[in-house]
Amino acid sequence: EVQLVQSGAELRNPGASVKVSCKALGYIFTSYYIDWVRQAPGQGLEWMGRIDPENNGTKYARNFQDRVTFAADTSTNTAYVELTSLRIEDTAVYYCGTRGKSGDYWGQGTQVTVSV
């Protein structure tokens, strides 16, 4: 069974950084891309980009390419997203997802709250 298990909620001050993890279970980690999206309160889903765990190739959405870094550790089957210079408006639920042969799979989401 494919599962994506994300790290727990985070609280940060503006200007800080946060790193969210996404552990892949039940499939070969290098077989599929990992996408990252977020949903701010009252907003729709916003695609942040993706990483290919096979070669660490990345693609960043234009809005995030200056402050976001994706990584994938094949020794632990875990993907990461790091967001720097956090702003209040980065408060959102962050999700990792993958599209396998049997369909789309998503992590449970990680709440990141940026507050003074």
N, C-alpha and C positions, 0 to 999 in steps of 0.2 A: 504494500500500500504506500503510495506516494504521500509524504508529509513534508511540510516546511514549518519548522518550529523557530519562532523568533524570540529574541531576548525581551526582557521586561521593560516596563515603563521607565522613562527618564525625565528628569527635571533639570533644566539648565538655566543659567543666566544669559542674557544677551551678550554676544561676543564670544561665548564659549563654543566648544565643539561637542559633538555626540557621535557615537559609533553604535550602530544597530547590527545585530547578527541574525543570520537566517540559516539554520542547519537543515540540510536536505537528507531525507530518509526514504528508503524504499525504492530507489532507482540509482542508476549510474550517474553521479553528479556531473560528469563532464559531457553528458549526452545532450543537455539542453541549456539554453540561455537562462539566466535569472534576470527578471525585470524587477524594477523598483518603482512603486507609485506611492503617492501620499494623498490623504484627504484631510483638508483643513475643516474646522467646524463650519457647517452650513455650505460647504463647497463640494464640487464634484471631484472625481479622481484626477490626479495630475501625474502624468508619466514623467519619471525622472531620468530613466535610461536603463541600460542593461549591460550585463557582463557575460562573456562566454567563459565558463570555468575551464574549458579545455586549454585555452591559450591566454586567458586574462585579457582578451580583447574587450574593449569597452566602447559604448556609445552613450553620450550624454545629451539630454535635452538642453536646448539653448539656455533656458532659464537657470540651469544648475551647473553648467560646465565650469564655472569659476570657483564654486564652493563645495562641490561634491566629489568624492572619490569612491569608486567601487573596488572591491577586492574579492578574491576567491581563494580559499585554502583547500586544496585537494586532499591534504592529509587528514582533514577533519570534516570534509564535505560541507564546508560552511562558507557562505557568502556574507560580505559586509558592505554597509554603506556608511560613510563618514561625511558629516555635514559640518562645515566650519563657519566661523563668524555668524553664529546663530542670531536670528532676529525674532521678534515677537511673532511675526507672521509665519515663521517656520513651525509654529505649534500645529500639530497634525498627527494623524495616525499614519504610520509608515508600514507599507506592505511589500513583501517580496512575493514573486510569483514565477511560475514556470509553465510552459506549454509542452506537455508530453504527448505520447501517442494516444493516450486515453482521454485527453482533455486538459483543461487548465486547472492548475492547483495554486492555492494561495496560502501564505502564512496567516497566523491569527491576528497579526497587526501589532505594532508597538506604538504606544502613545508617547510622543515627545512633546513636552510642555516647556516653552521658553517664557520665563517670567522674571521680573525684577524682584 
